[in-house]
Amino acid sequence: MREIDGDDPLRALSIVLPVGPHDRAWPPLHTILRAQAGAAQSRWVFAEGDPQETPANALHAPRGRAAQQNAGAAATQRPWLWFLHADSRPDEATFAALRDFIARDEAALGWFRLRFDDTQIPALRLNAAGANWRSRRLGLPFGDQGLVLPRAMFERLGGFDPSWPYGEDLALVRRARRAGLPLRELPATLTTSARKYAERGWWRTTARHLWLTAALMRREASE
């Protein structure tokens, strides 16, 4: 395990990691966090009723990413929160950018440039480019880009809205923008798994995500 400096900014960070029912993507991320982020406080939150083996001190919460992430945040105390998906794979550059962002202690919501593990599906480079353009130009980073923000801001925004069955990340970001919270692109990538695209097909999965995003935008605009 990497030696942790006494003034490591990650000592101010709680990492909240929701895991859906029967999702087995989390063990590699667990290994990465133990090796690279030992100074941070990690809280895994598994869906209630999921029988799989869990890390020590894991929480269980009602199904739904919003409820799980809220439960994880409530079970931690540190002044910064990083919401990370189970199939994310941060690297050393990710953690370096994260440390710099936390050390600035800015009241802002940070996000990482998305990258897919696209070795078997080269077309996913287009998806990543689209996600990064959307985040940079439209101010709409999604949860798979590793949203990080001060706890005080998260609580001020009311946390994730559990009435959203999906898209709770978009709803939080839009509330942050309306509250005047700056969005900051962190200068590193966050790799995510291409598993769902491989299982369901690139065209089908991409079309579904576009449809869901449009539906979420319509709902958010009407509220």
N, C-alpha and C positions, 0 to 999 in steps of 0.2 A: 504494500500500500504506500502511496506517495506520502512523503512527510509533509505535515501541515504546519504552516507558519502560525505563530500566535496571533498575528494580525490579519489572517486570511479573511477577506470579505465574505466568504461563504459561511463564516460563523454567524452571520446575520440572516441566513437564508433557511427557509423551510421549503422542501420540495414535496409537492402533493402529486401522487401518482394513482389515478383511478384505473381499475382493471375491470373490464366487462366480464360477464359470465363465461366461464370456460376458455378465457383468453390466455393462451400460453406464450404470449410474446414478451412477457415481462422478465423472465430470468436473465437474459443477456443484459438488459438495462440495469438490473439489480447489481450485476457484476461490475459494470462500468461505474456506477455511482459509488460503490465501495472503494474502487481503485482511484477514482478521480475527484470525488466530492465528499471525502470523509469528514470534512469540517461542517458540511451542511446537515440539517435535520431532515431525514426522509420519512414520509408517512405514506405507506401503501394503503389504498382503500379498495377493498374487493366487494363486489356485489353480494348482498345477503343471499344465502342459500347456495353459493358456489362452493362445491366440495373440494376444490383443488387445494393442494398444500400452499401455504402462504408464508412470507417472511416473518421473522419474529416481530411482535408488536404491531402486526397489520390490523387495520380496522375493517369492519364490515358495515355497510350502509345500504339503504334502499337502492334498488337498481335505478340507473340513470346517472349520467356523468355529472350533471349539475349537482344532484344531491350528494354524490360521492366526493366531489371536489369541495363542496361546502363543509362536509363532515371532516375531511382531511385538514382544511384550513383551521377549523375550530379546535382541532386536537393539537395544534402547534402554537408556539408562542413567539417565534422570532419575527423581526420587523419587516422581512421581505418574503414574498411568496413566489414560487416558480411552479406553474402547472404544466406537467410533462406527461405526454401520452406513453403508454406502455410499450409501443413499438417504435419509439424514438431512440436514436443512437447518437448522443452527443459525443464529440471528440475533444481533444485538448484545446483546440481553437475555440470551440463553443464555451468551454469553461473559462478560458482567458477573457473572452468578451463579456461573459457574465460577471466575472470578478470586477472588471473595469466599470461596468454599468452600476453595480451595487456600490462600489467605492465612491462614485460620484454622488450618491445619496439624493438623486433627483426624484421629485414627485412626477413620475412618468411611467408609461406602460411600454415595456420593451418586447420586441419580437425578433426572431431569427429568420434568416433567409432559408427557405425550404429546399431540401434536396431529397430526392427519392433514391432508394437502393435500386437503381434501374438497370442493373447489368443484364437482366433477361428481357426487359421491356424498355428499349431506348426511347419510345414515344413519351415516356413519363418525364423526360426533360422538358417537353412542352407544357405539361401540367405544372411542373415546378416553376417554370418561367412565368406562366400565367398567374400562379399564386403570388409570386414575388412582385409582379407588376400590380396586381390588385392591392396588395398590402402597401406598396410604396405610393401608388398614384391615387388610390381610392381610400386609403387609410382603413383597410379591412383585413388585418391579419387574423388567421383562424387558430384554433387551439393546437393543431399539429405543428405550429411554429413556436411553441414554447413560451406562452405569455408569462411575463414576470413583472411584478409591480409591488409597491410598498403595501404592507398589510393595512395601514390606515386608509389608503385609497380604496382597497378592495372592500373594506367594511363600509366606507362611505358610499360606495356604489351599491351596497346591499348584497354583494356576492353574486353567485350565479343564480339565475331564475329557474327553479325546478319546474315551472309550468311549460318550459320549452322542452319537448321530448328530444329534440336535437337542435343544434345551432345555439346552444347556451353561450358559446364562446363569442359568436357574432353579437349577441345581445349585450354581453358585457362590454365589448369593445365600443359599440355604438353609445352605450351609456357613458363610458369614459370620455368619448369625444364630446358628447353634449355637456359634460361636466367641465370641459376645458382641460382635461388631462392630456398632455402631449404624448404622441406615439413615437417611439424611437426604434429605428432599425439597428440591430446590433451587428457588428461587422464580422459575422461568422455564419456558417451554415448549421442546420440541424437536420440530420438525415432521418428519414422515416421509412418504414418497411413498404415494399411493393406487394405485400402478401395479398391484400384484398383485390388488387388489380389482377394478380396472377390467378386467383381463385375464381373471380367473377367475369374476367375479361376487361380489356382496356376500354373498348368503346362503350360497353354497358355501364361500367363503373364511372367513367368520365361523364357520360350523359346524365346519370343519376345525380352526381355531385353538382352539375350545372343546374339541374332542375331544382334540387333542394336549396341551393344558394339563392336562386331567383325567388323561390317560395318564402325563404326566410327574409329576404329583403322586402317583399310585399307585406309580410306580417309585421316586421319591425316598423315599416313606414306608416302602418295603420294604427299603431299604438301611441 
